[in-house]
Amino acid sequence: MSTPVTVEDRPLLEMREVDIAFESSTGTVQAVRGANLTIYPGQAVAIVGESGSGKSTTAMAILGLLPGTGKITGGTVTFDGRDVTNLNNEQWTELRGSEIGLVPQDPMSNLNPVWRIGAQIEESLRANNVVPRTGRHARVVELLEEAGLPDAERRAKQYPHEFSGGMRQRALIAIGLAARPKLLIADEPTSALDVTVQKRILDHLDTLTAELGTAVLFITHDLGLAAERAQHLVVMHRGRVVESGPSLEILRNPKHPYTQRLVKAAPSLASARIQSAKDAGLTSPELKTGGEESGGEDQDTVIQVKNLVREFDVRGQRGDKKILRAVDDVNFSVSRGTTTALVGESGSGKSTVANMVLNLLEPTSGQVFYEGRDITALSEKEKFAMRRKMQVVFQNPYGSLDPMYSIYRCIEEPLRLHKVGDKKSREKRVAELLDMVSMPRSAMRRYPNELSGGQRQRIAIARAMALSPEVLVLDEAVSALDVLVQDQILTLLSDLQSELELTYLFITHDLAVVRQTADDIVVMRQGAVVEQGDADQIFANPQNEYTRNLIDSVPGLNIELGVGEELGIEFE
C-alpha cells in the first residue's frame, strides 16, 4: 500500500521541460529550453548563471511576467498543485503578490519616486486585499519594522530618495512579503549593496521567511551567496539547466564544465580558496597574494597621501548650513608596481579620496604627493601633464563611454587631447591597445551599445592605457560585472600590471575581489582610516572590529571548500 503524499511532501513549484521563446523581427528566439525546477515549501533554492543565461526569464515565467513577446512554448509550470502554465491576466493578478511575491533587482527603478514608501506598501496590501482598509496603516508600520527599519512610523512618510540603497531594498522586501506569499522570488536582491548591508538584509530575509514558512527562489550570479543562502542550486547556461543539486555538493564537486568555470571564477570562492591555502600553509602560483611580493623596502612610493581632509557644505533638516567632513585626516602610501585597495562601505569617503588623488577635487587641507611632488599645488598646465601619468577606470562601463563615439574615437580621444602623434600613429596605437585588452581590431568600427558589459570595460581599460600611464585608479571597476567576466577583467589587470609594472589604487567595497588582487589594504569608515597594512595580515588577523565585520560579511568566504586536488589547483 502506497503512503499518501502530504502537503509538505508535495512540491510547491514544479517546472517540467519548460521552453520559453520570444518573437523578434528576425524570427523566433529560444530563450529557455527544457528547464526543470522543483521547490518545496519553506525551501531556499538559487538559480545561478551569467547575464543572458535565462535565469531571470525563468523566474519571470513563474510570475507570468515575461516581457514583450515572451511566452511559454512547451512544458508545464505547476504551483501549489495547480497548473499555471496558461493562466489569463485576471488569474495571474489573483496569484501574484498573495501567493508568489517578488523582490526585484534595482530598488531605485522599482519604487515610484513620487509616492511615499508607506503608500507603496499600502498599495500592495490593497491590491491583494489582505488587510481591511482601517488596519492598513498599522500593517504598513508593522511591515517596515519587520523589514528591519527603525522609526518605521516616520520612515513610512518618506520618499525613496530619502532612503539609502539598503533601506530601499528593505522596503521592497516589505512589499514582497506584504501579502504573506508561499513563494518569494528574489532577483539579485543585494547585488548593488555593500557586503555588510547585504549580510544584514539576507540574514533578515532568512529569519522572516523561516518564521513565515515562505520558500525563496534566489536569482543571482554570485555563487558564494547562493551556496551560503540556498540548500539547492540550479546552474543555467545559454537557456538550459546544466546542473542541479544540493549547493555544497555542487560547489565541492561540480560536474559540468560551465559550473567548474563558475566555481573557479567566483571571487568569494576564490577568496575562500586563498584563505584555506593560507591556513594550510600552502602557496599557489595561481593565487595572487600580497605577502612576499609587496611592500618591500626597495619599492619606492609612487603616491603618498598626508593628513587629507575634505569638507562639504550640506543643509540640515531645517535648511540650516552644516559641515560634513567626508574625509577626515587620511594617511596612506602606494608602492610602485603594487595594488593598494581602499575599502569601506558606501559613504566611507573612499571615492572622495580617489577624486583628490586624481586631482579632480581639491582637499580642504592635507596633501597628495606623486613621486614626491605635491600635486595639490600644481598649475592647470601641470595638472594636464599629470593626467598622462595617472588614469582612471570607472565603475559603470555603460556610463563612462560616450554612446555617440565609435570605439575607435573613445580610445583615440586621450591621444588627440594630449596631441600624441599624427592620425596614422594614433590609429596604430588604438589597434595595439585593442590587442592588449584582447579585443578584435574590428571592434574599433563599432559603438558601445553593440558591446557587452565586459567588452565595454575592456574598452574603458584600453582608453585608460592609451597614454601609457604609471598609475591606474580603479573605482569599483568590476562590481557591475558577472563573475566570469569579472574574473577575465581581473586576470587582464593582473597581466597588464606584471607586464608594464603598473601601480593600482583599487576603490571597492568587495572584499572577495580585494582578497584576490590586493597587496595592501586601507580600510575606511565614516571618512577615517580604521586599519591599514599587508593584505595577508589583515585577512589573517584583522585588528579592528569594523574590518572583522567586513571580512565576515563576504558571502561564501566562510564556506569550507578544502584545498589542492579537490579544487583543481596545483600547489607548490
C-alpha positions in Angstrom: 0.0 0.0 0.0 1.5 3.4 -1.0 2.0 6.2 1.5 -0.3 9.2 0.9 1.5 12.3 -0.2 1.2 15.1 2.4 1.1 18.8 1.5 4.7 19.2 2.9 6.0 16.4 0.7 4.3 17.8 -2.4 6.4 20.4 -4.4 5.3 24.0 -4.1 6.5 24.7 -7.5 7.3 22.4 -10.4 8.6 23.3 -13.8 8.8 20.4 -16.2 10.7 20.7 -19.6 9.7 24.4 -19.9 10.6 26.2 -23.2 10.4 30.0 -23.4 10.6 31.9 -26.7 10.5 35.5 -27.9 9.3 36.7 -31.3 11.7 39.2 -33.0 11.9 40.8 -36.4 14.3 38.0 -37.5 12.1 35.2 -36.2 11.6 33.1 -33.0 14.4 33.3 -30.4 14.6 30.4 -27.9 15.5 31.9 -24.5 15.0 28.8 -22.3 15.0 25.2 -23.4 13.8 22.2 -21.4 14.1 23.8 -18.0 13.3 21.7 -14.9 13.0 23.2 -11.4 11.4 21.9 -8.2 10.9 24.0 -5.0 9.4 22.5 -1.8 7.5 24.6 0.9 10.0 26.5 3.0 13.0 25.6 0.9 15.6 28.1 -0.4 16.7 27.4 -4.0 19.1 29.5 -6.1 19.4 29.8 -9.9 22.9 30.9 -10.8 24.4 31.8 -14.2 25.8 34.8 -16.0 23.8 37.5 -17.8 21.9 36.0 -20.7 21.8 32.5 -19.2 18.0 32.6 -18.9 17.7 32.7 -15.1 15.6 35.9 -14.9 13.5 34.8 -17.8 12.7 31.5 -16.0 11.8 33.4 -12.8 9.5 35.8 -14.7 7.7 32.9 -16.3 6.8 31.6 -12.8 5.1 35.0 -12.2 3.5 35.3 -15.7 5.5 38.4 -16.2 7.5 37.6 -19.4 8.5 40.8 -21.1 7.3 41.8 -24.6 6.6 38.8 -26.9 7.9 36.2 -24.5 5.7 33.2 -23.9 6.0 29.6 -22.6 6.0 27.4 -25.8 6.4 24.0 -24.2 6.3 22.1 -20.8 4.3 22.9 -17.7 4.5 25.1 -14.6 2.6 23.8 -11.6 2.2 26.0 -8.5 0.8 24.5 -5.3 -0.8 21.7 -7.2 -2.4 23.9 -9.9 -1.3 24.2 -13.5 -0.4 27.8 -14.0 1.2 27.5 -17.5 -1.5 29.3 -19.4 -3.4 31.5 -17.0 -5.1 34.6 -18.2 -4.3 38.1 -16.8 -7.1 38.0 -14.3 -6.0 34.7 -12.9 -2.4 35.9 -12.7 -3.5 39.0 -10.8 -5.1 36.8 -8.2 -1.9 34.7 -7.8 0.7 37.4 -7.9 1.6 39.1 -4.5 -0.8 36.9 -2.5 0.8 33.5 -3.5 4.0 34.5 -5.2 6.0 37.6 -4.1 8.8 39.4 -5.9 11.8 41.4 -4.7 13.2 43.0 -7.9 16.8 43.8 -8.6 17.0 47.6 -8.7 15.2 49.3 -5.9 15.5 52.8 -7.4 13.8 51.9 -10.6 11.2 49.7 -8.9 10.0 52.2 -6.3 7.8 55.1 -7.5 9.9 58.3 -6.8 6.8 60.5 -6.3 5.0 58.2 -3.8 5.8 57.9 -0.2 7.2 54.5 0.9 4.2 53.8 3.1 1.8 54.4 0.3 3.6 51.9 -1.9 3.4 49.2 0.7 -0.2 50.1 1.3 -0.9 49.7 -2.4 0.4 46.1 -2.3 -1.9 45.4 0.7 -4.9 46.9 -1.1 -4.2 45.1 -4.4 -4.0 41.8 -2.7 -7.0 42.6 -0.4 -5.2 41.1 2.7 -5.9 43.8 5.3 -9.1 45.8 5.8 -8.8 49.5 4.9 -8.8 50.7 8.6 -5.9 48.4 9.5 -3.7 49.2 6.6 -1.6 52.0 8.1 -0.8 50.0 11.2 0.2 47.0 9.0 2.5 49.2 6.9 4.4 50.3 10.0 4.5 46.7 11.2 5.9 45.5 7.8 8.6 48.2 7.8 9.6 47.2 11.4 9.7 43.6 10.2 12.0 44.6 7.4 14.4 46.0 10.0 13.7 49.7 9.5 13.9 51.7 12.8 11.4 54.5 13.4 9.0 52.9 10.9 6.2 55.4 11.6 8.4 58.3 10.3 10.0 56.2 7.5 6.6 55.4 6.0 6.1 59.1 5.3 9.4 59.5 3.5 10.2 59.2 -0.3 12.5 56.7 -1.9 15.3 59.3 -2.5 15.4 59.9 1.3 16.4 56.2 1.8 19.8 54.6 1.4 20.2 51.7 -1.1 19.9 49.2 1.8 16.8 50.8 3.2 15.2 50.9 -0.3 15.9 47.2 -0.6 14.3 46.5 2.8 11.2 48.4 1.6 11.0 46.2 -1.5 11.3 43.1 0.8 8.4 44.5 2.9 6.3 44.9 -0.3 7.3 41.4 -1.5 6.2 39.8 1.8 3.2 42.1 2.5 0.6 39.5 1.5 2.5 36.6 3.1 3.2 34.7 -0.2 4.1 31.0 -0.2 7.0 31.7 -2.6 9.2 34.7 -2.7 11.4 35.3 -5.8 14.4 37.5 -5.0 16.0 38.7 -8.3 19.6 39.8 -7.5 18.2 41.2 -4.2 21.5 42.6 -2.9 23.8 43.0 -6.0 24.1 46.8 -5.6 24.7 46.8 -1.8 27.8 46.8 0.4 28.7 43.4 1.9 27.7 44.4 5.5 24.3 45.7 4.4 23.9 42.7 2.1 24.6 40.3 5.1 22.1 42.2 7.3 19.4 42.1 4.6 20.0 38.4 3.8 20.1 37.4 7.5 16.8 39.3 7.9 15.3 37.7 4.9 16.3 34.2 6.2 14.7 35.0 9.6 11.5 36.3 8.1 11.0 33.5 5.6 11.8 30.9 8.3 9.1 32.4 10.6 6.5 32.6 7.8 7.5 29.3 6.2 8.0 31.0 2.8 10.0 29.3 0.1 12.6 31.5 -1.6 14.0 31.4 -5.1 17.2 33.5 -5.4 18.3 34.6 -8.8 21.9 35.5 -8.7 25.3 35.4 -10.4 27.1 35.2 -7.0 27.9 31.6 -6.3 29.2 32.3 -2.8 25.9 34.0 -1.9 23.9 31.1 -3.5 25.9 28.5 -1.6 25.5 30.3 1.7 21.8 31.1 1.4 20.3 28.2 -0.6 20.1 24.5 0.1 19.6 23.7 -3.6 21.4 25.1 -6.6 20.3 25.2 -10.2 23.0 26.3 -12.7 21.8 27.8 -16.0 23.9 28.4 -19.2 22.6 29.6 -22.5 19.0 28.9 -21.6 19.5 25.4 -20.3 19.8 23.9 -16.8 23.2 22.3 -17.0 23.5 21.1 -13.3 21.2 20.9 -10.3 21.6 19.5 -6.8 22.5 20.3 -3.2 24.5 23.6 -3.0 27.6 22.4 -1.2 27.8 19.2 -3.2 27.8 21.2 -6.5 30.4 23.6 -5.2 32.7 20.9 -3.9 32.3 18.6 -6.9 31.0 20.5 -10.0 30.4 18.1 -12.8 29.6 20.3 -15.8 32.5 22.3 -17.4 30.5 25.5 -17.1 29.8 25.0 -13.4 33.5 24.2 -12.9 34.4 27.6 -14.6 31.8 29.4 -12.4 33.2 27.8 -9.2 36.7 28.7 -10.2 35.9 32.3 -11.2 33.6 33.3 -8.3 35.5 35.9 -6.2 34.1 34.8 -2.9 35.0 31.2 -3.5 38.5 32.1 -5.0 39.0 34.1 -1.8 37.9 31.2 0.3 40.5 29.0 -1.5 43.2 31.6 -0.8 42.2 31.6 2.8 42.2 27.8 3.0 45.6 27.7 1.3 47.0 30.2 3.7 45.6 28.3 6.7 47.1 25.1 5.4 50.5 26.8 4.9 50.3 26.3 1.1 51.0 28.7 -1.7 49.8 28.5 -5.3 51.2 30.1 -8.4 47.6 30.7 -9.5 46.7 32.8 -6.5 47.7 36.5 -6.3 48.9 37.2 -2.7 50.3 40.2 -1.1 52.9 38.7 1.3 56.4 38.4 -0.1 55.8 40.2 -3.4 54.7 43.5 -1.9 55.7 46.2 0.5 59.5 45.5 0.3 61.9 48.2 1.5 63.3 48.6 -2.1 59.9 49.5 -3.6 59.6 53.3 -4.0 56.5 55.2 -3.1 54.5 56.5 -6.0 51.6 58.1 -4.2 51.6 59.4 -0.7 48.5 60.9 1.0 49.2 63.1 4.0 46.6 64.3 6.5 43.9 64.6 3.8 40.7 66.3 4.8 37.7 67.2 2.7 34.6 69.0 4.0 31.4 69.7 2.2 28.7 72.3 3.0 25.4 70.5 3.4 22.0 71.6 4.6 20.5 70.2 7.8 16.9 69.1 8.2 15.7 72.6 8.8 17.7 74.1 6.0 20.5 75.4 8.3 24.0 75.1 7.0 26.1 72.2 8.2 29.7 71.0 7.5 30.1 67.3 6.5 33.6 66.0 7.0 33.7 63.4 4.3 37.4 62.6 4.6 39.0 63.0 8.0 42.8 63.1 8.3 43.6 60.2 5.9 47.2 59.0 5.5 48.5 56.1 3.3 51.1 55.4 0.6 51.1 53.3 -2.5 54.3 51.5 -3.7 55.3 51.2 -7.3 54.1 48.1 -9.1 51.7 47.0 -6.3 47.9 47.1 -5.8 46.5 49.0 -2.8 42.8 48.5 -2.1 40.8 51.3 -0.5 37.9 49.5 1.0 34.8 50.5 3.0 31.0 50.8 2.8 29.2 53.4 0.7 29.7 56.8 2.3 33.0 55.8 3.9 34.8 58.5 1.8 36.9 56.2 -0.4 35.7 57.7 -3.7 36.2 61.2 -2.4 39.9 60.2 -1.6 40.2 58.8 -5.1 39.0 62.1 -6.6 41.5 64.0 -4.6 44.3 61.6 -5.6 43.3 62.2 -9.3 43.2 66.0 -8.7 39.6 66.2 -9.6 38.6 67.5 -6.2 40.5 70.0 -4.1 41.3 68.9 -0.5 40.1 71.2 2.4 43.5 70.5 3.9 46.4 68.0 3.6 48.5 66.9 0.6 48.8 64.3 -2.1 52.3 63.6 -3.3 53.1 61.9 -6.7 56.7 60.7 -6.8 57.5 63.2 -4.1 55.8 66.2 -5.7 52.7 67.9 -4.2 50.0 67.6 -6.8 47.6 69.8 -4.9 49.8 72.8 -5.7 50.1 72.2 -9.5 49.1 74.8 -12.1 46.4 73.9 -14.6 49.1 73.2 -17.3 50.9 70.9 -14.8 47.7 69.2 -13.9 47.0 68.4 -17.6 50.5 66.9 -18.0 49.9 64.9 -14.8 46.8 63.3 -16.4 49.2 61.3 -18.6 50.7 59.5 -15.6 47.5 58.8 -13.7 44.3 57.4 -15.4 41.0 56.1 -14.1 38.7 53.2 -14.9 35.1 53.9 -13.6 32.6 51.5 -12.2 30.0 51.7 -14.9 31.2 51.0 -18.4 27.7 51.9 -19.7 28.1 55.4 -18.4 31.8 56.1 -18.9 31.9 55.6 -22.7 30.2 58.2 -24.9 27.4 56.3 -26.8 27.8 58.7 -29.8 31.5 57.9 -30.2 32.8 54.8 -32.1 35.1 52.5 -30.1 38.0 53.9 -32.2 37.1 57.5 -31.2 36.6 56.6 -27.5 40.2 55.1 -27.3 41.8 57.7 -29.6 40.3 60.8 -27.7 43.0 61.0 -24.9 45.8 60.7 -27.6 44.2 63.6 -29.6 43.6 65.7 -26.5 47.3 65.4 -25.4 48.4 65.9 -29.1 50.2 62.5 -29.2 51.4 61.5 -32.7 49.6 62.0 -36.0 46.4 60.3 -37.3 48.3 57.3 -38.7 50.3 56.6 -35.5 47.2 57.1 -33.3 45.4 54.5 -35.5 48.3 52.1 -34.9 48.2 52.8 -31.1 44.4 52.1 -30.9 45.0 48.8 -32.7 47.8 47.9 -30.2 45.5 48.8 -27.3 42.7 46.6 -28.6 45.2 43.7 -28.8 46.4 44.5 -25.3 42.9 44.1 -23.8 42.1 41.0 -26.0 39.6 42.7 -28.2 39.4 42.2 -32.0 40.6 45.1 -34.1 37.3 45.1 -36.0 35.7 46.4 -32.7 37.0 49.9 -33.4 34.3 50.5 -36.0 31.5 49.5 -33.5 29.7 51.6 -30.9 29.4 51.0 -27.1 25.8 49.8 -27.3 26.9 46.9 -29.6 29.2 45.5 -26.9 28.6 43.5 -23.7 29.4 44.9 -20.3 32.7 43.0 -20.1 33.7 44.2 -23.5 32.9 47.8 -22.6 35.0 47.5 -19.5 37.9 46.2 -21.7 37.5 49.3 -23.9 37.5 51.6 -20.8 40.8 49.9 -19.7 42.2 50.3 -23.2 41.3 54.0 -23.2 42.9 54.4 -19.7 46.1 52.8 -21.0 46.2 54.9 -24.2 48.7 57.5 -22.7 50.9 54.7 -21.1 50.1 55.8 -17.5 52.1 54.6 -14.5 49.1 54.6 -12.1 45.5 53.3 -12.7 42.8 54.3 -10.2 40.1 51.6 -10.5 36.9 52.9 -9.0 34.7 49.8 -8.4 35.9 48.7 -11.9 34.5 45.1 -11.7 31.5 45.4 -9.4 28.9 45.7 -12.2 30.1 42.6 -14.0 29.2 38.9 -13.9 31.6 36.6 -12.1 33.1 35.1 -15.3 33.6 38.5 -16.9 34.9 39.9 -13.6 37.4 37.1 -13.5 38.6 37.9 -17.1 39.0 41.6 -16.3 40.9 40.9 -13.0 43.2 38.5 -14.9 43.7 41.1 -17.6 44.5 43.8 -15.0 46.9 41.4 -13.3 48.7 40.6 -16.6 49.0 44.3 -17.5 50.4 45.1 -14.1 53.1 42.4 -14.3 53.9 43.3 -17.9 54.0 47.1 -17.6 54.8 47.5 -13.9 51.6 49.4 -13.3 50.5 50.7 -9.9 46.8 50.2 -9.0 44.7 52.1 -6.5 41.6 49.9 -6.2 38.5 51.5 -4.8 36.0 48.8 -3.8 33.5 47.5 -1.2 34.0 43.9 -2.4 36.4 42.2 -0.1 36.3 39.0 -2.1 37.9 40.8 -5.0 40.3 42.5 -2.6 41.4 39.1 -1.3 42.3 38.1 -4.9 44.0 41.2 -6.1 45.4 43.5 -3.3 48.9 43.6 -1.9 48.0 46.3 0.7 44.6 47.3 2.2 43.4 50.6 3.6 40.1 50.3 5.4 37.9 53.4 5.7 34.9 54.1 7.8 33.0 57.4 8.1 35.8 59.3 6.4 38.7 58.0 8.5 41.2 55.1 8.1 40.5 52.5 10.8 43.1 49.9 9.7 45.8 49.5 7.0 48.6 47.1 6.2 49.6 44.0 4.2 46.6 42.2 2.7 47.5 38.7 4.1 48.0 40.1 7.6 44.7 42.0 7.6 42.7 38.9 6.4 44.5 36.6 8.8 44.3 38.9 11.8 42.1 42.0 11.5 42.7 44.3 14.4 39.6 46.5 14.1 36.1 45.2 14.7 34.8 47.0 11.7 37.4 45.2 9.4 36.4 41.9 11.0 32.8 42.6 10.3 33.6 43.5 6.6 35.5 40.2 6.2 32.9 38.1 8.0 30.2 39.6 5.7 31.7 38.4 2.4 29.2 35.8 1.2 30.8 32.3 0.8 34.1 33.3 2.3 33.5 31.1 5.3 32.4 28.1 3.2 34.9 25.3 3.7 36.0 24.2 0.3 39.2 22.3 1.0 42.3 22.9 -1.0 44.5 21.1 -3.5 43.2 18.5 -5.9 39.6 18.9 -4.8 39.6 22.4 -6.3 41.8 21.6 -9.3 44.6 23.9 -8.1 48.2 22.8 -8.1 50.3 23.9 -5.2 54.0 24.1 -4.9 
